Amino acid sequence: MFSIFSLSKGKANANDAKLTGTPTAPTPTNGDNSTKIATTEFVQSAINSTLSTNENNIAKEFDTNTTYLAGDYVRYNGQLYKFITSHTSGDFNRN
């Protein structure tokens, strides 16, 4: 038979700092695909890592007389840009 005392031994204290205010949890390592709790730090790191990899792999150098679609990435003067609308570039270096 279980007593109330023995059942409560494994529970977290309701006044534990990790359960009051803003709860905290350990941040899993990058690439962890287990069922651990994903903290906002873990998720933000995963998003940033994925975006950086994808942007660098798909970004082309900006070119004149080229049509770009919304969502396309280009590099211009060493900076990475993303088109939010479709755009056809022109040649503005006319004499």
Secondary structure, 3 states (H helix, E strand, C coil): CCCHHHHHCCCCCCCCHHHCCCCCCCCCCCCCCCCCCCCHHHHHHHHHHHHHHHHHHHCEECCCCCEECCCCEEEECCEEEECCCCEECCCCCCC
